[in-house]
Amino acid sequence: MEPFTHALASLAIARVFRQRLPRFGSALLVTAGVAPDLDYVSYFAGPSAFLELHRSVLHSIAGAAVLSCALAALFLFVGTKFSAPKNPRKQLPPPTFLIAFALCAVGILAHDLLDLCSGEGIQWFWPFRMHWSHWNLAESFDPWALLILVAGLLIPQLFRLVSEEVGARKKDGIGAAVFTLLLLAAYFGARAYFHGRAVDLLLSAEFHGREPLSAGAFPSSTDPLTWRGLVSTDNTLEEIEVSLAPGADFNPDRSLTHYKPPDSPPLDTAEKSQIAQRFLRYAEFPLASVFRREDGYRIELRDLRFAAGDQSAANLIARIELDANLQIVRQQLRYASSASN
């Protein structure tokens, strides 16, 4: 998810516990809720560093623990530089290190859960296990999730201002924040339900007479009823739009067929390369292309879960070049947006 959704989700959590939070408690939660995305700076170090570090270093359990310690220590240091308010009614107890650490951990956990909902996923067990976890429920920017959070946080504030103008008793907004988080959870729960239905529909069909071996459904729009389906068969990858709207027609023979290349020594050599192995751990529906050249071969691996024309940084391509003797002369990862260069 993008930073605004993360920040607003952490702010909603802070509203729920506002009466029990120590000084800087809300700031701790919101800062921790967006801090894991600092590993995005690896983008500027190139595709290889981006694949290694993005959604892993600060999104993993180990990285979250280190990041929580660092943020807790930072806020405790900042707290010593600012005196408490002189008004006794507004005084809040300073956080202990353990409380500050726990608040940071909650913010990072909320961040990771939202990122799990997207198709990019996270490496939760980095650096001990290079495994990508993702639920494929929503795009990285989901306007409905953002709308739920904005409305749930701003509308109660507007009512509060109106109530204060007419002299009504102030409300703390906790109930509205709880309702907002429950509504957000229900929204992703609904998307999970429709995602499961889309996958079941794909697995129950035959595509041009081919039996599906595995299937995946990916959000292709803001409509929870519309999914981009991918099916792997013995020798093809089938791509088709799946609509779960009432009365929608699903014809598997309308799928776009991507043929898997036949097994060959160049492909086998390329897939054993270091870059290819890293890419294949990342990709959900990898598709290889083998190009014969005068001086050897070029093999490209891409992940079909990213639609054609996807310009996001997460859309990577592995390129391996072999000489005529099938020796690797070059291997690299590239951003799909610049792969033609």
Buried (B, 14 or more C-beta within 10 A) or exposed (E): BBEEBBBBBBBBBBBBBBEEBBBBBBBBBBBBBBBBBEBBEBBEEBBBBBBBBBBBBBBBBBBBBEBBBEBBEBBBEEBEEEEEEEEEEEEEEBBEEEBBBBBBBBBBBBBBBBBBBBBBBBBBBBEEEBEBBBBBBBBBBBEBBBEBBBEBBEEBEEBBEEEEEEEEEEEEBBEBBBEBBEBBEEBBEEBBEBBEBBBEBBBEBEBEEBEBEBBBBBBBEEEBBBBBBBBBBEEBBBBBBBBBEEEEEBEBEEBEBBEBEEEBEBBEBBBEBEBBEBBBEBBBBBBBBBEEEEEBBBBBBBBBBBEEEEEBBBBBBBBBBBEEEBEBEEBEBBBBBEBEE
